[in-house]
Amino acid sequence: MRIAIASKSGTEVDQHFGHAEKFHIYELGGSCASPTKISEVSVVKFCSADPDHAFGPSRMADILAALNGCTLMLTAQIGEYPRQELEKAGIRHVSASGPIEEAICSALHADNLCHCRSTGCSC
């Protein structure tokens, strides 16, 4: 499973989807306690500084292309339009905060997506 993380610090889930200029991509192996960072993808941020900005379908399409292969995204916050577009593209969104590895584990357990429960998950 590939997971996209909106993180300004690189260590915490600490960024709003629309403000992210890059997403950290993690690969989940056999345990939710051992995600591995495999890349970072740069994007043009979805939101502009203009509070009346129009939602940009082409910006969203570019972000979705950059997230190809991801099935889960963690962000500090997200607007309704991008959340719906992620869902249409098969990417589940979870609002989260805190250290990336802990946030991934918490999100997977909250959605019953953790496959290591039967093996005694240590996260």
C-alpha positions in Angstrom: 0.0 0.0 0.0 1.3 3.5 -0.9 0.5 6.4 1.3 0.9 10.1 0.6 1.6 12.4 3.4 1.2 16.2 3.5 4.2 17.3 5.6 6.0 20.6 5.7 8.5 19.3 8.3 9.1 15.9 6.7 8.6 14.2 10.1 5.0 15.2 11.1 1.6 15.1 9.3 1.4 18.9 9.6 0.1 20.4 6.4 -3.2 21.3 4.8 -3.7 19.5 1.5 -4.2 22.8 -0.4 -0.9 24.3 0.9 1.3 21.3 0.1 4.0 21.8 -2.5 5.2 18.2 -2.1 3.9 15.0 -0.7 6.0 12.3 1.0 5.3 8.9 -0.3 5.5 5.9 2.0 5.2 2.2 1.1 3.7 -0.1 3.7 5.1 -3.6 3.9 3.8 -6.4 6.1 3.3 -4.3 9.3 1.8 -0.9 9.8 4.6 -0.3 12.2 7.2 -0.3 9.4 6.3 2.2 6.7 9.2 3.1 4.4 9.6 6.4 2.8 10.2 5.8 -0.9 10.0 9.3 -2.5 8.8 12.8 -2.5 6.7 14.3 -5.3 6.5 18.0 -6.0 3.3 19.6 -7.0 1.9 23.1 -7.6 -0.1 23.8 -4.5 -3.8 23.5 -4.9 -4.8 26.7 -3.1 -3.7 30.2 -4.0 -3.4 33.1 -1.5 -6.6 34.5 -3.0 -9.6 33.5 -0.7 -11.9 33.7 -3.7 -9.8 31.4 -5.8 -11.6 29.0 -8.1 -10.9 25.3 -7.7 -8.4 24.4 -10.4 -9.4 21.1 -12.1 -6.1 21.1 -14.0 -4.1 21.6 -10.7 -6.1 18.8 -9.1 -5.5 16.5 -12.2 -1.7 17.2 -11.9 -1.7 16.4 -8.2 -3.6 13.1 -8.8 -1.1 12.2 -11.5 1.7 12.8 -9.1 0.0 10.6 -6.5 -0.4 7.7 -9.0 -0.3 4.4 -7.1 -1.3 5.9 -3.7 -4.4 4.5 -2.0 -4.3 6.5 1.2 -3.5 10.2 2.0 -2.9 11.8 5.4 -3.2 15.5 5.8 -3.7 17.9 8.7 -6.8 19.3 6.9 -8.5 19.1 3.5 -11.3 20.9 1.7 -14.4 19.1 0.5 -13.7 19.4 -3.2 -10.2 17.9 -3.1 -11.4 15.1 -0.7 -14.1 14.2 -3.2 -11.6 14.2 -6.1 -9.2 12.0 -4.2 -12.0 9.6 -3.4 -13.0 9.5 -7.1 -9.4 8.6 -7.9 -9.4 5.7 -5.4 -7.4 7.5 -2.7 -8.9 7.4 0.8 -8.2 10.5 2.9 -7.7 10.6 6.6 -7.1 13.8 8.7 -4.2 13.2 11.0 -1.5 14.9 13.0 1.7 14.0 14.8 4.7 11.9 13.8 4.3 10.3 10.4 4.8 6.7 11.3 2.4 6.9 14.3 -0.2 8.8 12.2 0.0 6.0 9.5 -0.5 3.3 12.1 -3.4 5.2 13.8 -5.1 5.8 10.5 -4.9 2.2 9.5 -6.2 0.9 12.8 -9.1 3.4 12.9 -10.2 2.3 9.4 -9.6 -1.4 10.1 -7.0 -1.5 7.3 -4.2 -2.8 9.5 -3.2 -6.3 8.3 -1.0 -7.0 11.3 -3.7 -7.3 14.0 -3.5 -11.1 13.9 0.2 -11.0 14.3 0.2 -8.8 17.3 0.7 -5.3 16.0 3.4 -3.5 18.0 2.5 0.0 16.9 
